Amino acid sequence: MLPVALVRQYAVSQHIDLAVADQEIVLHYVLALLNAEGLIGLGPELAEPGPLLFKGGTALRKCVFGSTGRFSQDIDVDATHKNGFEADIEAAFAAHDPYHGIGFSVPQFRYSQDENFSGTVHYEHDHGDGTFELQISYRLEPILEPRPLALVPQGYFARVECGVPDLFGLDPYEMIGEKLMACNRRLGGSAKDVYDLHLWSQRPFDTDLVRRLAVLKAWTDQRRQPRFDPEPFLVNIQAANFRWEDIQNLVPRGAPTDRETLCRGVRERFAFLTSLDPDEATLLEDQTAHREVTLFNRLRDEARAQAVTVPR
């Protein structure tokens, strides 16, 4: 683990508390360990990527937004098939105890009705300890083809003993679709998702592909409530509908924090979600009945073809 002086330097450079900076660096070591074990990304001796696909808030912070993003306190992955990968991760923690001076354990875990895994990982090193959440989804195959995800360079990269892993995960365009669905589900909850949509609103992207992915994700989400309906969804992007204290310590000091302004920017940037073409409108109407399988497959294939050509 990096010396505490270097962690302090990173905390100051990122305008964040020491504990948040420490956890951010620990998550780098975790990703490097999972990469070395062949579970995620392209390891040194792997011809193909490992079976876990990196996604979620930490993937956005580390592979898309970099220092402009909010910090995250978990590692989210999709599994390409059901195989009890949580046991493989625990075995990796045990086989490398400690890993470059960091010890890991999983004192608490739970499974959803869909058999998805969520565990609290405790870590400890010479100058601190903490926890993060590890989540493994076994539900769905990605809409778009997974892609290599390069870590955005950070000042501590040159000093970490574990090196910089080559990761693999969800296409960032699909991550936008997942954020839209998460924000729709969590109205009245954490502000993490709407803040991430604010960050996306500051970046260029292909609006037609994002709208198509939102519709496809709504169809695969398999939730009767809340349904995804673009117009009321955007209307409900209001500051009062989110719990902002959840991100108070995760946003670098000095970053934009006016809640009303952030929400208005999200509503304006994502207004294109209401401009559904006839096929998208049909599939969205079918998001709970799931009768339009042929239409879903065709729109997914079109999205995959479009994803090859869009600017990145």
N, C-alpha and C positions, 0 to 999 in steps of 0.2 A: 504494500500500500504506500502511496505517496507520503512523504514526510508532511507533518502537519503545517509546516511553514508554507509549502507549496499549495496546500488546500486553502490556507488563508489567503494567499495571493490570488487564487482563482475566485474565491468568494468576493474579494474586493473588486476584481476586474469585472465580475458579472453583476455587481450591486445586489448581492443576495446574502442571506444569513449563512454562517459557517456550516450549520447542520445540513442545510439544503445543498450546499456545494459539496460537502462530504458524500452525501447520498448520491449525487449526480456522478461522482467519480467511482463510487462503489458499483453503480449500475453498469458502468463501462467494464469493470472487471468481470461482472457476471456475464455480460454478453461475450466477452473474450473467452471465458471458461466454457460456455455453451458452444461457442464456435469451435474451440479446440477439441471438444468432445464429439463433434460432428452432428450436433443437434440443431444448429441454426447457422445459416450462411454457408459460405464456401471455406472449409477448413483446408489446411496445408496439404492434406493427402486425399481430398475428396474430389471425385470427378463430377459429382452433382451436388446441389445444395442439400443441406440437412432438412429434416421433415417439418421443422417448425418455422412459421412465417412471422416475421417481426411486424408489429402494427401498433396502433394506439398512440397515446400521448407521448410516451418516451421515444417512440419511433419518429414522431413529428419533430420533437425537440432535437434529437440527435442526428436525424437524416434529412430533414426538410428545412426547418426554421433556424436551426443553430442558435446563436446567442440572442436572436430576436424573439425566440419562443419562450413560453412559460416552462418552468421546470415540472417534472412529473415524478410520481412516487410509486410507480409500478412498472412491471414488464408484462405486456400483453402479446400473446402469440396465437396464431391459428395453427392447428395440427392438420397436416395433409391426409392423415388417416388416424383411426382410433387405435392407440397402442399403449395407453398408460404412460405417456411421456413424463408425467410428474414423478414417477418412480425413477426414471432415467436421470432426471435433474437432481433428485435427492441423492442418487448414487454418485453423481459427479461431484456434488458438494462434499460427500463423505470421502471420496477417493482423493480429493485435493483439500484436505483439512489440516492447516489453513492454506488458502490459495493466495500466494504472494502476501501472506500476513493477515488475510481476512478469513474468519471462520463463518460458516453459514449453517443454519438449521431451519426446519420448517415446523414450528411448534403448533400451528393451527392450520386446518384446511377444511374445505367443504366442497360438496358437489351440487350442481343445480339439477333440476329435473331432466335437463338435456344431457346430463353427465359431463358438463363442463367443470373444469377444476379451478378452484381459487384457493390460494394458500398464502399465509403470512410468513414471510421469510425474515428471520432475524439474522443480522450480521454484527460482527464485532472485530475490532482491530485495536492496535495499541493506543490510539488516541480518540476512540469513540465507538459508538454502536448505534443501532437503529433498526428499523423494519421497512420492508416494502412489500407490496402485493404482487404475487405471480399468478397470472390468469392464463389458462389454456382453453381455447374454444375448440370443440370437436364437432360443431354443428354443420358447417357449410363449406363448400368449395368456393374459392374466389370467383368473382364475376370476371375480372381481368386476369391475364397471365401475371403471376408474380414476377418481381424484378429485383435485380441487384440494388442494394441500398447502401450508398457510401456514407460514412459518418462525416458530418460537417467538421472540419478541423477545429480543435480547441487547443488552448495554450498548454494543457497538461499532457497532450499526446506524446510529446518527445520524452517524457519522464516516466511513463507507466511501464512497468516491467513486463506486462502481458502483451504489449503491442497493440495494434489497431486492427480489429477483426473485419473481414469482408462479410457483410451481412446480406440477407436476402429476405424479401417480405412482400407485403401487399403493395401494389402500384399506388403511388401517392394520390392518383385520381380516385381510386377506390377508397382511400382513407378519407377523402372529402365526403363521399357517399356515406361512409360509416359514421362520420361526425354528424351529418345531417340527421341520420336515424337516431343516434344517441341523444342529440339535442331534443328531438321530438319526443322521445321516451321520457326524458328527464325534466320536462318543464315543471318548474316548482322545486327543482333540485339544484345540484351543483352547477356553478357557472363555468366549469372547466370546458365544456363542449362549446358553449356560445363564445367563450374567449378564443378557442381554437378557430372557430369560424371567422371571428374578427381577424385573426392572423391570416387566414386564407384570403379574406376580402382585400388584403393589401397586396396580393400577388396576382400575376396574370395566370389565367387558365382558360381552357376551352369550355364555354358555358353549355354548349349543346351536349358535350360528353358528360359533364357533371349532372345536368338535368336527367339524362338517360340513366346514369348510374343511380341517382336518387330513386327513380321509379323501379329499377331492377332490385335495388336493395330493399325497398318497401315490400316488394312482392316476395322476396326470399326471407324477410324478417319473421314471417309466420306469427304475427301478433294481431289478435283481434282488436286490442285496445292498447295504446292509442293508435288509430289509423294515421297514416301519413297523408295529409291533405295540404298541398303547398300554401294555399291562401290563408287559412287559419293558422298554419304553422308560422308564417311570417308575421302575421298580426300579433301573435303571442310572444315574439321576440322583444320582450320588454324587460327593462332592468329589474322591476319588482318581481319578476317571475323566476329569478335565479338566486342562489345562495352564494354571494360573492366572498364571504369570509373563507370559503374553501380554497380560494386561490390567493389569498392575501399575502402569504409568504412564498408563493411560487412564481410571482411575477417580478422581474427585476425592478428595483427601485428606479424611478424615472421613466418607466414605460407608460404609455397612455392608460389611464385608469378611469376616465369619466364614463360611467356605466351607460348613461343614456346615449352618449355619442357612439360608444362601441355598438350598442344594439341597433341604433339607427343605421350605422354603416353596414351591419350584417343584413338588415332588411333591404337596404337599397342594392347592395352588391348581389344578393341572391334572389332579387325580384324575378329573374329569368325563370325560376322554378315553376312559375304559374303558366308559362307559355308552352304547354304540353302539345305535342303533335297528336293526331288521332290515335295512333298505336299506343303511345305512352298513356293517354287518357284511358284507353281500354284496359291496359294492363294494371294501371293504378286502381281502377274500379274493381279489379279482380284480386286485389292484394290479400283478401282473406279466403275467398272461395277457391282460388288456385285451379281454375278450369282452363286458363289460357296458357297451357304448357308450350304449345307450338309457338305461340307469339313470343313468350318469354325467351325461348331458345333462339329465335330469330333476332330479337333485339339484343340479346347478349352477344351473339356472333357479330352483329354490326358494331357494338361497342368495342369489342376486342379488335376489330379491324381499324376502327377510328383511333383507338389508343396508340396504335403504331405510328400514326401520322401527326398527332397533335404536338404543339410546341411544349418543351419542358425546360 
